[in-house]
Amino acid sequence: PHGVLQTPVFMPVGTQATVKALTPQQLEDVGACLILANSYHLHLRPGEKRIADLGGLHKFMSWEHPILTDSGGFQVFSLAKRRQVDADGVTFQSHLDGSEHRFTPEKVIEIQENLGADIIMVFDECSEPYDREYNQQALQRTHVWAERCLSAKSRRDQALFGIVQGGVFPDLREQSAEFIASLGFPGNAIGGLSVGETRDEMHAMIEVVNNVLPADRPRYLMGVGAPNDLVECIL
């Protein structure tokens, strides 16, 4: 995947291990070279161990090209009414059947190693962008969890990316980018954007982060996919 990501790449979303309404061949035909799948949803069904038993995501999806799996950090934001956050991790109540599922940094790495994606993500906390006090707390958790994910990772054939958070606060964004960059990930993601802030605020936070993250490693702008944003934020 490192060679593929030297230039801007668009990444179709295959949340539940399929890009809706498109076959793998059709995805190749339109130039897709990287697909995203969702660790939280695949953990709920069909389960990462079942996917591992079937040969991993590539065989499960009939996709021979790179795959990225997220960590469930966005679900900490989007499923706020169905989860409890503490210093160690997050307890989710399934939206399918109400069952409880505990996500810690170590568990998230285990899930993604079973899924077998090429690029995997650290467990982070994507938080509401305007609450400074809460963003400071979430940032501390995100940084500690990033270190724990690094320690838990055991597969050498997967690239683990760090994630920068910090809401709409330039100093928190800069602090997060500096810390994540210091951990030496092979790639870094900009998270916590396109979650309710204005477009101008999003652009400003990207500029802050871009001035800090190493230029020689891939950057993954998470959750941003509107055509005008692709032009403004990436190209």
C-alpha positions in Angstrom: 0.0 0.0 0.0 2.9 2.4 0.6 3.6 2.8 -3.1 -0.1 3.3 -3.9 -0.4 6.2 -1.4 2.3 8.4 -2.8 -0.3 10.3 -4.8 -3.9 11.2 -3.8 -6.2 8.2 -3.7 -9.9 8.0 -3.4 -11.2 5.3 -1.1 -14.7 3.9 -1.6 -16.5 3.0 1.6 -17.2 -0.7 2.1 -18.5 -0.5 5.6 -19.7 -4.1 5.9 -17.0 -5.6 3.5 -18.9 -4.5 0.4 -19.2 -1.3 -1.6 -23.0 -1.1 -2.2 -24.2 -1.7 -5.7 -20.7 -2.2 -7.2 -18.8 -5.4 -7.9 -15.1 -5.7 -7.3 -14.6 -5.5 -11.1 -16.6 -2.3 -11.4 -14.5 -0.8 -8.6 -11.4 -1.6 -10.5 -12.8 -0.2 -13.7 -13.4 3.2 -12.0 -9.9 3.3 -10.7 -10.4 2.3 -7.0 -7.2 0.9 -5.5 -8.0 1.0 -1.8 -11.3 0.2 0.0 -12.3 1.0 3.6 -14.1 -1.5 5.8 -15.5 -0.9 9.3 -14.1 -2.8 12.2 -17.0 -2.1 14.6 -19.7 -3.3 12.2 -17.7 -6.3 11.0 -17.1 -7.2 14.7 -20.9 -7.3 15.2 -21.5 -9.3 12.1 -20.3 -11.6 10.8 -17.5 -11.4 13.4 -13.8 -11.0 12.8 -12.9 -14.6 13.7 -15.4 -15.9 11.1 -13.8 -13.6 8.5 -10.3 -14.9 9.5 -11.4 -18.5 9.2 -12.6 -17.7 5.7 -9.2 -16.4 4.7 -9.4 -12.7 5.7 -11.1 -9.7 4.2 -9.4 -9.9 0.8 -10.9 -13.3 0.1 -14.1 -12.5 1.9 -14.6 -9.4 -0.4 -13.0 -10.9 -3.5 -10.7 -7.8 -3.5 -7.0 -8.3 -4.4 -6.0 -4.7 -3.8 -5.3 -2.9 -0.5 -7.9 -2.6 2.2 -8.0 -0.2 5.2 -10.0 -0.9 8.3 -11.0 1.8 10.7 -10.9 1.2 14.5 -14.4 2.1 15.7 -13.3 5.6 16.9 -15.9 7.3 14.8 -18.6 5.1 16.3 -17.6 6.6 19.7 -19.0 9.8 18.2 -21.8 8.6 16.1 -23.2 6.1 18.6 -22.8 8.4 21.6 -26.2 7.4 23.1 -25.2 3.7 22.9 -21.7 3.8 24.5 -19.8 4.5 27.7 -16.2 5.9 27.6 -13.6 5.5 30.3 -9.8 5.7 30.5 -9.4 2.0 29.4 -11.8 1.9 26.5 -15.4 2.0 25.3 -18.4 -0.2 26.0 -20.9 -0.2 23.2 -24.5 -1.4 23.2 -25.1 -3.0 19.9 -27.6 -1.3 17.7 -28.6 -4.7 16.4 -29.6 -6.6 19.5 -28.5 -4.6 22.5 -25.6 -6.8 23.5 -22.5 -5.2 25.1 -19.2 -5.1 23.3 -16.0 -3.8 25.0 -13.5 -2.0 22.8 -10.0 -1.3 24.2 -6.9 -0.5 22.1 -5.7 -4.1 22.5 -9.1 -5.5 21.4 -9.3 -3.2 18.4 -5.9 -4.3 17.2 -6.9 -8.0 17.7 -10.1 -7.4 15.6 -8.1 -5.7 12.8 -5.4 -8.4 12.8 -8.1 -11.0 12.4 -9.7 -9.1 9.6 -6.3 -8.9 7.8 -6.5 -5.4 6.2 -3.3 -3.9 4.8 -3.7 -0.6 6.7 -5.2 -0.6 10.2 -6.0 2.3 12.5 -5.3 3.1 16.1 -8.3 3.3 18.5 -9.1 7.0 19.1 -12.0 9.1 20.4 -13.7 11.2 17.8 -15.5 13.9 19.9 -17.9 16.8 19.4 -15.7 19.5 17.9 -16.6 22.6 20.0 -16.3 21.4 23.6 -12.8 22.3 24.5 -12.7 20.7 28.0 -14.0 17.4 26.6 -11.7 17.6 23.6 -8.7 17.9 26.0 -9.8 14.8 27.9 -10.5 12.9 24.7 -7.1 13.9 23.3 -5.3 12.5 26.3 -7.2 9.2 25.9 -6.5 9.1 22.2 -2.7 9.6 22.8 -2.5 6.9 25.4 -4.6 4.5 23.3 -2.2 5.1 20.3 0.7 4.0 22.4 -1.2 0.9 23.6 -2.1 0.1 20.0 1.5 0.2 19.0 2.4 -2.1 21.8 -0.4 -4.5 21.0 0.3 -4.8 17.3 1.9 -8.1 16.3 1.5 -8.6 12.6 4.4 -7.2 10.5 2.4 -7.3 7.3 0.0 -4.6 8.4 0.7 -0.8 8.5 -0.7 0.9 11.6 -1.7 4.5 11.2 -1.9 7.1 14.0 -4.9 9.6 14.2 -4.8 13.3 15.1 -7.7 14.7 17.0 -8.3 18.1 18.8 -11.7 19.4 17.6 -11.6 23.0 16.2 -8.8 24.2 18.5 -5.5 25.0 16.8 -3.4 24.4 19.8 -4.9 21.0 20.5 -4.5 20.0 16.9 -0.9 21.1 16.9 -0.3 19.3 20.2 -1.9 16.1 18.8 -0.1 16.2 15.5 3.3 16.6 17.3 2.6 13.7 19.6 1.3 11.3 16.9 4.2 12.2 14.6 6.6 11.4 17.4 5.4 7.8 17.6 6.8 7.1 14.2 3.7 5.6 12.5 4.2 4.7 8.8 1.2 6.9 8.0 -1.0 9.4 9.9 -4.6 10.3 9.7 -6.5 13.5 10.4 -9.6 12.6 12.3 -12.5 14.4 14.0 -13.4 16.6 11.0 -16.6 16.8 8.9 -18.5 16.1 12.1 -20.4 19.4 12.4 -17.8 22.1 12.2 -17.9 24.7 9.3 -16.0 24.1 6.1 -13.7 27.1 7.0 -13.0 25.6 10.4 -12.2 22.2 8.8 -9.8 23.8 6.3 -8.1 25.7 9.1 -7.5 22.6 11.2 -6.1 20.7 8.2 -3.6 23.5 7.6 -2.5 23.4 11.2 -1.9 19.6 11.0 -0.3 19.7 7.6 2.4 22.1 9.0 3.4 19.5 11.7 2.9 15.9 10.2 5.9 14.5 8.4 5.7 15.2 4.7 7.4 11.9 3.7 4.5 9.7 5.0 1.0 9.2 3.8 -1.8 11.3 5.3 -5.4 10.0 5.5 -8.1 12.7 5.7 -10.8 10.7 7.5 -14.5 11.1 6.8 -14.2 13.8 4.1 -15.5 12.9 0.7 -17.6 15.7 -0.9 -16.2 16.7 -4.3 -15.4 20.3 -3.4 -13.6 19.1 -0.2 -11.5 16.7 -2.3 -10.3 19.7 -4.3 -9.8 22.0 -1.3 -8.3 19.6 1.2 -6.3 17.1 -0.8 -5.3 18.3 -4.3 
